[in-house]
Amino acid sequence: MPWQIGIDEAGYGPNLGPFVMTLVTCRLPDDLHDANLWDVLKSSVRRFDDRADDRLIVADSKQVYSPARGWADLEKTVGTALPPAPALQSFLQYLAADDMPLLRKEAWYIGDTPLPTEVSAADLASASAGWRHASEAAGIAWGYCRSVIVPAPRFNDLIDRWDSKGAVLGVAFTELVERCLKATAAEPTRFVIDKHGGRNAYSALLQHAFVDGNVWAETEGSQRSVYRVEGLDRKVSVTFMPKADVEHFTVALASMISKYVRELLMREFNRYWQTHLPGLAPTAGYPQDAVRYFDAIRPVLAKLGIAERLVWRCR
C-alpha cells in the first residue's frame, strides 16, 4: 500500500507571527494510488465549489477561511482530521512537539485557548464518524501528520544565516521529510508539494532532505517539477506544482491545517498585545497592516525589553 503525502504552508508572506508548514500522509490501497480522493470520499467531503451541504470542505485554505467568511468550516475539517485536544497547548504538542521549546519562549504564547473554538463537540463527533466510515470503506488509512512552526526569531536567524527567505521553506521542508521517513513504514511514497514563485529546480533542496538517497530530476518546468529518489528503504517520488491544493487532497488538507495553526497562534499574539494596549485592532500580520500594528506595539516592546527582531520578521 503506497503512501500519498501532501505538504503546504501558511504565513510565508506576513511580517508578524509564525510561519507554519504541515505534512499530511495517507496510506492507499494499490488500486487507489492515483485516485481523486474527493471522489473516493465524497460521502463525507466536498470541494469548496461543490453544492453546499453538511459535508466537510477540503480545499485551499484561502477559500475555506477568511475573516469575512468565518472560521467554522476550517475548524470543522481540521478538528475531524486530527485527534481531539482540549486546548491549543495539547493540540500543538501532538502536531509540532519539536518546535514547542522555541514557541514557549515567545512572550505572547500561552497555549490556553480552548478547543474547539466555535464548532460544537457534537458536530465534530458527527463529522468524524462520517470521515472514518468513508475512509475505512475505501481502505484509506490516515497516518503521520505533523507541522513545523517557525516563530519570528528563528525565521530571522535562518534568513541571516542563508541570506534567503527561501531558506525558511527549505529548512521546514527538510525537517518534515526527515521525520516522516522515520515515522512511516518503508512502502512506495509519493510527495506532492505546492510550488512557490518562479523556481523550477529543486534537486539541491531534495538532496539535502533525502541525505541518504540519490535525487534524479525527471522533469523541471513551470507547471511541474518531478523527481525520483533512489537508494532509500523505499521508492520515493516528489512532485512540485503550482496550485497543488486544487488537484491533490492531502495538499489541500495540509494547507488547511497550516492555516488553522497559524490563525490560532495569531489569536494568542493579538490577545497578548491587546492586554498591553486595550483597544488595539487585531492584525493578520500581513505587510501593510503589520506596519500599523508594529508601530503601535513598539513602545511596549521597549518597555518590556523585547528586541524588535524577536517580533518583526525582516522579510
Contacts in CASP RR format, 6 or more apart in sequence:
PFRMAT RR
TARGET T0000
AUTHOR 0000-0000-0000
METHOD contacts of the structure
MODEL  1
MPWQIGIDEAGYGPNLGPFVMTLVTCRLPDDLHDANLWDVLKSSVRRFDD
RADDRLIVADSKQVYSPARGWADLEKTVGTALPPAPALQSFLQYLAADDM
PLLRKEAWYIGDTPLPTEVSAADLASASAGWRHASEAAGIAWGYCRSVIV
PAPRFNDLIDRWDSKGAVLGVAFTELVERCLKATAAEPTRFVIDKHGGRN
AYSALLQHAFVDGNVWAETEGSQRSVYRVEGLDRKVSVTFMPKADVEHFT
VALASMISKYVRELLMREFNRYWQTHLPGLAPTAGYPQDAVRYFDAIRPV
LAKLGIAERLVWRCR
1 27 0 8 1.000
1 28 0 8 1.000
1 29 0 8 1.000
1 30 0 8 1.000
1 141 0 8 1.000
1 187 0 8 1.000
2 27 0 8 1.000
2 28 0 8 1.000
2 30 0 8 1.000
2 33 0 8 1.000
2 187 0 8 1.000
2 188 0 8 1.000
2 189 0 8 1.000
2 190 0 8 1.000
3 25 0 8 1.000
3 26 0 8 1.000
3 27 0 8 1.000
3 28 0 8 1.000
3 184 0 8 1.000
3 185 0 8 1.000
3 187 0 8 1.000
3 188 0 8 1.000
3 189 0 8 1.000
3 190 0 8 1.000
4 25 0 8 1.000
4 26 0 8 1.000
4 27 0 8 1.000
4 28 0 8 1.000
4 33 0 8 1.000
4 190 0 8 1.000
4 192 0 8 1.000
4 248 0 8 1.000
4 250 0 8 1.000
5 23 0 8 1.000
5 24 0 8 1.000
5 25 0 8 1.000
5 26 0 8 1.000
5 180 0 8 1.000
5 189 0 8 1.000
5 190 0 8 1.000
5 191 0 8 1.000
5 192 0 8 1.000
5 250 0 8 1.000
6 23 0 8 1.000
6 24 0 8 1.000
6 25 0 8 1.000
6 191 0 8 1.000
6 192 0 8 1.000
6 193 0 8 1.000
6 244 0 8 1.000
6 248 0 8 1.000
6 250 0 8 1.000
6 251 0 8 1.000
6 253 0 8 1.000
6 254 0 8 1.000
7 21 0 8 1.000
7 22 0 8 1.000
7 23 0 8 1.000
7 24 0 8 1.000
7 173 0 8 1.000
7 176 0 8 1.000
7 191 0 8 1.000
7 192 0 8 1.000
7 193 0 8 1.000
7 194 0 8 1.000
7 251 0 8 1.000
7 254 0 8 1.000
8 21 0 8 1.000
8 22 0 8 1.000
8 61 0 8 1.000
8 193 0 8 1.000
8 194 0 8 1.000
8 244 0 8 1.000
8 245 0 8 1.000
8 251 0 8 1.000
8 252 0 8 1.000
8 254 0 8 1.000
8 255 0 8 1.000
8 258 0 8 1.000
9 19 0 8 1.000
9 20 0 8 1.000
9 21 0 8 1.000
9 22 0 8 1.000
9 169 0 8 1.000
9 172 0 8 1.000
9 194 0 8 1.000
9 255 0 8 1.000
9 258 0 8 1.000
10 19 0 8 1.000
10 20 0 8 1.000
10 61 0 8 1.000
10 255 0 8 1.000
10 258 0 8 1.000
10 259 0 8 1.000
10 261 0 8 1.000
10 262 0 8 1.000
11 17 0 8 1.000
11 18 0 8 1.000
11 19 0 8 1.000
11 20 0 8 1.000
11 258 0 8 1.000
11 262 0 8 1.000
12 19 0 8 1.000
12 165 0 8 1.000
12 168 0 8 1.000
12 169 0 8 1.000
12 196 0 8 1.000
13 286 0 8 1.000
13 287 0 8 1.000
14 284 0 8 1.000
14 285 0 8 1.000
14 286 0 8 1.000
14 287 0 8 1.000
14 290 0 8 1.000
14 313 0 8 1.000
15 285 0 8 1.000
15 286 0 8 1.000
15 287 0 8 1.000
15 290 0 8 1.000
15 291 0 8 1.000
15 294 0 8 1.000
15 312 0 8 1.000
15 313 0 8 1.000
16 152 0 8 1.000
16 269 0 8 1.000
16 283 0 8 1.000
16 285 0 8 1.000
16 290 0 8 1.000
16 293 0 8 1.000
16 294 0 8 1.000
16 311 0 8 1.000
16 312 0 8 1.000
16 313 0 8 1.000
17 151 0 8 1.000
17 152 0 8 1.000
17 262 0 8 1.000
17 265 0 8 1.000
17 266 0 8 1.000
17 269 0 8 1.000
17 285 0 8 1.000
17 313 0 8 1.000
18 103 0 8 1.000
18 149 0 8 1.000
18 150 0 8 1.000
18 151 0 8 1.000
18 152 0 8 1.000
18 155 0 8 1.000
18 262 0 8 1.000
18 265 0 8 1.000
19 149 0 8 1.000
19 150 0 8 1.000
19 155 0 8 1.000
19 168 0 8 1.000
19 172 0 8 1.000
19 262 0 8 1.000
20 147 0 8 1.000
20 148 0 8 1.000
20 149 0 8 1.000
20 150 0 8 1.000
20 258 0 8 1.000
20 259 0 8 1.000
20 261 0 8 1.000
20 262 0 8 1.000
20 265 0 8 1.000
21 147 0 8 1.000
21 148 0 8 1.000
21 150 0 8 1.000
21 169 0 8 1.000
21 172 0 8 1.000
21 173 0 8 1.000
21 176 0 8 1.000
21 258 0 8 1.000
22 95 0 8 1.000
22 145 0 8 1.000
22 146 0 8 1.000
22 147 0 8 1.000
22 148 0 8 1.000
22 176 0 8 1.000
22 254 0 8 1.000
22 255 0 8 1.000
22 257 0 8 1.000
22 258 0 8 1.000
22 261 0 8 1.000
23 144 0 8 1.000
23 145 0 8 1.000
23 146 0 8 1.000
23 147 0 8 1.000
23 176 0 8 1.000
23 177 0 8 1.000
23 180 0 8 1.000
23 254 0 8 1.000
24 81 0 8 1.000
24 145 0 8 1.000
24 250 0 8 1.000
24 251 0 8 1.000
24 253 0 8 1.000
24 254 0 8 1.000
24 257 0 8 1.000
25 142 0 8 1.000
25 143 0 8 1.000
25 144 0 8 1.000
25 145 0 8 1.000
25 180 0 8 1.000
25 184 0 8 1.000
25 250 0 8 1.000
26 37 0 8 1.000
26 140 0 8 1.000
26 141 0 8 1.000
26 142 0 8 1.000
26 143 0 8 1.000
26 250 0 8 1.000
27 140 0 8 1.000
27 141 0 8 1.000
27 142 0 8 1.000
27 143 0 8 1.000
27 187 0 8 1.000
28 35 0 8 1.000
28 139 0 8 1.000
28 140 0 8 1.000
29 138 0 8 1.000
29 139 0 8 1.000
29 140 0 8 1.000
32 40 0 8 1.000
32 138 0 8 1.000
32 139 0 8 1.000
32 140 0 8 1.000
33 188 0 8 1.000
33 190 0 8 1.000
36 249 0 8 1.000
37 45 0 8 1.000
37 140 0 8 1.000
37 249 0 8 1.000
37 250 0 8 1.000
38 45 0 8 1.000
38 46 0 8 1.000
38 47 0 8 1.000
38 58 0 8 1.000
38 249 0 8 1.000
40 134 0 8 1.000
40 138 0 8 1.000
40 140 0 8 1.000
41 131 0 8 1.000
41 134 0 8 1.000
41 135 0 8 1.000
41 138 0 8 1.000
41 140 0 8 1.000
41 249 0 8 1.000
42 55 0 8 1.000
42 134 0 8 1.000
43 55 0 8 1.000
43 130 0 8 1.000
43 133 0 8 1.000
43 134 0 8 1.000
44 55 0 8 1.000
44 56 0 8 1.000
44 127 0 8 1.000
44 130 0 8 1.000
44 131 0 8 1.000
44 133 0 8 1.000
44 134 0 8 1.000
45 55 0 8 1.000
45 56 0 8 1.000
45 57 0 8 1.000
45 58 0 8 1.000
45 77 0 8 1.000
45 131 0 8 1.000
45 134 0 8 1.000
46 53 0 8 1.000
46 55 0 8 1.000
46 56 0 8 1.000
46 57 0 8 1.000
46 58 0 8 1.000
47 57 0 8 1.000
47 58 0 8 1.000
47 59 0 8 1.000
48 57 0 8 1.000
48 59 0 8 1.000
48 60 0 8 1.000
48 63 0 8 1.000
48 64 0 8 1.000
56 76 0 8 1.000
56 77 0 8 1.000
56 80 0 8 1.000
56 127 0 8 1.000
56 131 0 8 1.000
57 64 0 8 1.000
57 73 0 8 1.000
57 77 0 8 1.000
58 77 0 8 1.000
58 249 0 8 1.000
58 252 0 8 1.000
58 253 0 8 1.000
58 256 0 8 1.000
59 245 0 8 1.000
59 246 0 8 1.000
59 252 0 8 1.000
59 256 0 8 1.000
60 243 0 8 1.000
60 245 0 8 1.000
60 246 0 8 1.000
60 252 0 8 1.000
60 255 0 8 1.000
61 74 0 8 1.000
61 245 0 8 1.000
61 255 0 8 1.000
61 256 0 8 1.000
61 258 0 8 1.000
61 259 0 8 1.000
61 260 0 8 1.000
62 259 0 8 1.000
64 73 0 8 1.000
64 74 0 8 1.000
64 77 0 8 1.000
64 256 0 8 1.000
64 259 0 8 1.000
65 71 0 8 1.000
65 73 0 8 1.000
65 74 0 8 1.000
65 256 0 8 1.000
65 259 0 8 1.000
65 260 0 8 1.000
65 263 0 8 1.000
67 284 0 8 1.000
71 117 0 8 1.000
71 118 0 8 1.000
71 263 0 8 1.000
72 118 0 8 1.000
72 119 0 8 1.000
74 256 0 8 1.000
74 259 0 8 1.000
74 260 0 8 1.000
74 263 0 8 1.000
75 116 0 8 1.000
75 117 0 8 1.000
75 118 0 8 1.000
75 119 0 8 1.000
75 260 0 8 1.000
76 119 0 8 1.000
76 123 0 8 1.000
76 124 0 8 1.000
76 127 0 8 1.000
77 127 0 8 1.000
77 253 0 8 1.000
77 256 0 8 1.000
78 256 0 8 1.000
78 257 0 8 1.000
78 260 0 8 1.000
79 116 0 8 1.000
79 119 0 8 1.000
79 124 0 8 1.000
79 127 0 8 1.000
79 128 0 8 1.000
80 124 0 8 1.000
80 127 0 8 1.000
80 128 0 8 1.000
80 131 0 8 1.000
81 131 0 8 1.000
81 142 0 8 1.000
81 145 0 8 1.000
81 253 0 8 1.000
81 257 0 8 1.000
82 91 0 8 1.000
82 94 0 8 1.000
82 95 0 8 1.000
82 145 0 8 1.000
82 257 0 8 1.000
83 94 0 8 1.000
84 115 0 8 1.000
84 124 0 8 1.000
85 91 0 8 1.000
85 94 0 8 1.000
85 115 0 8 1.000
86 114 0 8 1.000
86 115 0 8 1.000
87 111 0 8 1.000
87 112 0 8 1.000
87 113 0 8 1.000
87 114 0 8 1.000
87 115 0 8 1.000
88 111 0 8 1.000
88 112 0 8 1.000
88 113 0 8 1.000
88 115 0 8 1.000
88 264 0 8 1.000
88 265 0 8 1.000
88 268 0 8 1.000
89 111 0 8 1.000
89 112 0 8 1.000
91 115 0 8 1.000
91 264 0 8 1.000
92 99 0 8 1.000
92 100 0 8 1.000
92 103 0 8 1.000
92 111 0 8 1.000
92 149 0 8 1.000
92 261 0 8 1.000
93 100 0 8 1.000
95 145 0 8 1.000
95 146 0 8 1.000
95 147 0 8 1.000
95 257 0 8 1.000
95 261 0 8 1.000
96 103 0 8 1.000
96 146 0 8 1.000
96 147 0 8 1.000
96 148 0 8 1.000
96 149 0 8 1.000
96 261 0 8 1.000
98 148 0 8 1.000
98 175 0 8 1.000
98 179 0 8 1.000
99 147 0 8 1.000
99 148 0 8 1.000
99 149 0 8 1.000
99 150 0 8 1.000
102 149 0 8 1.000
102 151 0 8 1.000
102 153 0 8 1.000
102 154 0 8 1.000
103 109 0 8 1.000
103 149 0 8 1.000
103 151 0 8 1.000
105 151 0 8 1.000
105 153 0 8 1.000
106 151 0 8 1.000
107 272 0 8 1.000
107 304 0 8 1.000
107 306 0 8 1.000
107 310 0 8 1.000
108 268 0 8 1.000
108 269 0 8 1.000
108 271 0 8 1.000
108 272 0 8 1.000
108 273 0 8 1.000
109 265 0 8 1.000
109 268 0 8 1.000
109 269 0 8 1.000
109 272 0 8 1.000
110 268 0 8 1.000
110 272 0 8 1.000
111 268 0 8 1.000
113 264 0 8 1.000
113 267 0 8 1.000
113 268 0 8 1.000
116 124 0 8 1.000
117 264 0 8 1.000
135 141 0 8 1.000
135 142 0 8 1.000
143 184 0 8 1.000
144 180 0 8 1.000
144 183 0 8 1.000
144 184 0 8 1.000
145 257 0 8 1.000
146 176 0 8 1.000
146 179 0 8 1.000
146 180 0 8 1.000
147 257 0 8 1.000
147 258 0 8 1.000
147 261 0 8 1.000
148 172 0 8 1.000
148 175 0 8 1.000
148 176 0 8 1.000
149 261 0 8 1.000
149 265 0 8 1.000
150 158 0 8 1.000
150 168 0 8 1.000
150 171 0 8 1.000
150 172 0 8 1.000
152 309 0 8 1.000
152 310 0 8 1.000
152 311 0 8 1.000
152 312 0 8 1.000
152 313 0 8 1.000
153 309 0 8 1.000
153 310 0 8 1.000
155 168 0 8 1.000
155 313 0 8 1.000
156 309 0 8 1.000
156 313 0 8 1.000
156 314 0 8 1.000
158 167 0 8 1.000
158 168 0 8 1.000
158 171 0 8 1.000
159 165 0 8 1.000
159 167 0 8 1.000
159 168 0 8 1.000
159 314 0 8 1.000
159 315 0 8 1.000
160 314 0 8 1.000
161 167 0 8 1.000
165 315 0 8 1.000
169 196 0 8 1.000
170 205 0 8 1.000
170 208 0 8 1.000
170 209 0 8 1.000
173 193 0 8 1.000
173 205 0 8 1.000
173 209 0 8 1.000
174 205 0 8 1.000
174 208 0 8 1.000
174 209 0 8 1.000
177 191 0 8 1.000
177 209 0 8 1.000
177 210 0 8 1.000
178 209 0 8 1.000
181 189 0 8 1.000
181 210 0 8 1.000
181 232 0 8 1.000
186 233 0 8 1.000
186 234 0 8 1.000
187 234 0 8 1.000
188 234 0 8 1.000
188 235 0 8 1.000
188 236 0 8 1.000
189 234 0 8 1.000
189 235 0 8 1.000
189 236 0 8 1.000
189 237 0 8 1.000
190 236 0 8 1.000
190 237 0 8 1.000
190 238 0 8 1.000
190 239 0 8 1.000
191 236 0 8 1.000
191 237 0 8 1.000
191 238 0 8 1.000
191 239 0 8 1.000
192 238 0 8 1.000
192 239 0 8 1.000
192 241 0 8 1.000
192 244 0 8 1.000
192 248 0 8 1.000
192 250 0 8 1.000
192 251 0 8 1.000
193 238 0 8 1.000
193 239 0 8 1.000
193 240 0 8 1.000
193 241 0 8 1.000
193 244 0 8 1.000
193 251 0 8 1.000
194 240 0 8 1.000
194 241 0 8 1.000
194 242 0 8 1.000
194 243 0 8 1.000
194 244 0 8 1.000
194 245 0 8 1.000
194 251 0 8 1.000
194 255 0 8 1.000
195 225 0 8 1.000
195 240 0 8 1.000
195 241 0 8 1.000
195 242 0 8 1.000
195 244 0 8 1.000
197 242 0 8 1.000
198 222 0 8 1.000
200 220 0 8 1.000
200 221 0 8 1.000
200 222 0 8 1.000
200 225 0 8 1.000
201 217 0 8 1.000
201 220 0 8 1.000
201 225 0 8 1.000
202 220 0 8 1.000
202 225 0 8 1.000
202 227 0 8 1.000
202 238 0 8 1.000
202 240 0 8 1.000
203 215 0 8 1.000
203 217 0 8 1.000
203 227 0 8 1.000
206 215 0 8 1.000
206 227 0 8 1.000
206 229 0 8 1.000
206 238 0 8 1.000
207 213 0 8 1.000
207 215 0 8 1.000
210 229 0 8 1.000
210 232 0 8 1.000
210 236 0 8 1.000
212 231 0 8 1.000
212 232 0 8 1.000
213 229 0 8 1.000
213 230 0 8 1.000
213 231 0 8 1.000
213 232 0 8 1.000
214 229 0 8 1.000
214 230 0 8 1.000
214 231 0 8 1.000
215 227 0 8 1.000
215 228 0 8 1.000
215 229 0 8 1.000
216 227 0 8 1.000
216 228 0 8 1.000
216 229 0 8 1.000
216 230 0 8 1.000
217 225 0 8 1.000
217 226 0 8 1.000
217 227 0 8 1.000
218 226 0 8 1.000
218 227 0 8 1.000
218 228 0 8 1.000
219 225 0 8 1.000
219 226 0 8 1.000
220 226 0 8 1.000
222 242 0 8 1.000
223 241 0 8 1.000
223 242 0 8 1.000
224 239 0 8 1.000
224 240 0 8 1.000
224 241 0 8 1.000
225 239 0 8 1.000
225 240 0 8 1.000
225 241 0 8 1.000
226 237 0 8 1.000
226 238 0 8 1.000
226 239 0 8 1.000
226 240 0 8 1.000
227 237 0 8 1.000
227 238 0 8 1.000
227 239 0 8 1.000
228 235 0 8 1.000
228 236 0 8 1.000
228 237 0 8 1.000
228 238 0 8 1.000
229 236 0 8 1.000
229 237 0 8 1.000
229 238 0 8 1.000
241 247 0 8 1.000
244 251 0 8 1.000
245 251 0 8 1.000
245 252 0 8 1.000
245 254 0 8 1.000
245 255 0 8 1.000
246 252 0 8 1.000
266 282 0 8 1.000
266 283 0 8 1.000
266 284 0 8 1.000
266 285 0 8 1.000
270 280 0 8 1.000
270 282 0 8 1.000
270 283 0 8 1.000
273 280 0 8 1.000
273 293 0 8 1.000
273 296 0 8 1.000
273 297 0 8 1.000
273 300 0 8 1.000
274 280 0 8 1.000
274 282 0 8 1.000
276 297 0 8 1.000
276 300 0 8 1.000
276 304 0 8 1.000
277 296 0 8 1.000
277 297 0 8 1.000
277 300 0 8 1.000
280 293 0 8 1.000
280 296 0 8 1.000
280 297 0 8 1.000
281 293 0 8 1.000
283 289 0 8 1.000
283 290 0 8 1.000
283 292 0 8 1.000
283 293 0 8 1.000
285 293 0 8 1.000
290 312 0 8 1.000
294 311 0 8 1.000
294 312 0 8 1.000
297 311 0 8 1.000
298 308 0 8 1.000
301 307 0 8 1.000
301 308 0 8 1.000
301 311 0 8 1.000
END
